[in-house]
Each structure stands twice: as C-alpha cells, then as structure tokens.
Amino acid sequence: MAGLSRILSLVTRRIERDILHRLLEGVDRDERVVYVTELVGCTLKPRLRRLAPMLAATVSFEPPVLIGSLVHAAVERIARSESSNVETEVEVSREVNGVLVKGRVDLLMRRDDGSIEEIVELKFTRRAPQQPKPHHVMQVRVYAEMLGCEDCRLYVAYLAPDRLAVYEVRRLNEPLLEPLVRDYLENTYAPRWDWECRYCPFRRICPKAPAEAKEREKGEG
C-alpha cells in the first residue's frame, strides 16, 4: 500500500500543479505577456482569461484533461530515463514588439554537441487525427523559431487509446512569431478556428461567441 500511496500522492501533486498553472496564466497577468498556445488560437481568449481565470481552471478537472496531464508526465519521465540528451518541459521566451511570448516545449532532443536535433509537441486525444492539426503545427514551428534551431526536425505526436500517431512538420522559411504577435495585439482572430467556441470555457461571457455556443453552455449548466 505504501507504493500505491506514493503514486497517488505524485498524481495529486501533478494535478494540483497543472491547476495552479492555469490559474496563474490569468491572475494578475500583464496584457503584454502571452503564451504560445494562446497565440495560435483565438486572440480574444487571453483577454477573457485575465478577466475570469477561474473559468480556465475548471477545465483542469475534466477527466480527459486530467488523463492527458498524467500521460504527459509518464511519457516525459520515460523519455528522460532513456537518454541524457532528452529535455522535457523546456521553458522558452522571447520579446516581440513589446510582448513577452512564453512557452513550454514538451520534448527536446539534443545532439552530442548540444545543438537541438528534434522538437516534439505531445498531445493526448481520444482519437488521433489523420493529419496534424493546424494550430499544433503552428505551435511547434513557433517553438523552433524561438529556440533558433535551423536544422532541427519538428514533430507533433498524438497519444490516443488506440494508437500513437507521429507527424513530422515541415519547417517554414518565413518567420511566424511576429505575425502572430501582431494578430494578438490587433485582436484579429476571434475566433481563429471555427471549432474554438464550442470548447471554450469563456463562451458564456464572450461577446464574439455564436448563439449556439452560449445555448450549449446553458444546457450544460
């Protein structure tokens, strides 16, 4: 039982850390700080997160999110144990046009000379897609740009109950980070993707949310 108690304690701490992270993303956060995951989505959502951070934190209690967090932790621990060249949850940041962009790379593989060989973005999902999702592609490309690696390989890996799908992402020659920051400053895309409002925890208070998304929120409440 002692071993089980230790495992449950580690699980609890991981969940508590993720919930705290979601809260801190919104509480008392300067509007000039934005995360990479926010840049590749709705440009209004970070502003709503600052207004109602608790709404974002509630997502952490949903079973798929909890399971995804634990799977992330397990994969990262295994990767570190297999190679000393693997780094996990690597913090990155860069200031662009007065905005401090922050992010966290899931997996980073280095060559023996210390240069970056691979960047991997991990996603836990009920069903692995047949191709990488556009916002995940943008996310890993932004990480590569922020890290300044010109010859590294980029991957998005989907961990699903039925299979593991790994997709290599082609590098772009043109910069992506600065246009995304400009979109954020100008609040250009609200939403950026047509599916965002259906899953957004802020849809009840969002002035841009379509009526059907708000009705769904009422029904769930």
Secondary structure, DSSP 8 states (H G I E B T S, - for coil): -HHHHHHHHHHHHHHHHHHHHHHHHHTT--TTEEEHHHHTS-SSHHHHHHH-HHHHHHGGGSHHHHHHHHHHHHHHHHHHHH-TTEEEEEEEEEEETTEEEEEEEEEEEE-TTS-EEEEEEEEE-SS--SS--HHHHHHHHHHHHHHT-SS-EEEEEEE-SS-EEEEEE---SS--HHHHHHHHHHT--SSSSTTHHHH-TTTTT-TTS-HHHHHHHHHH-
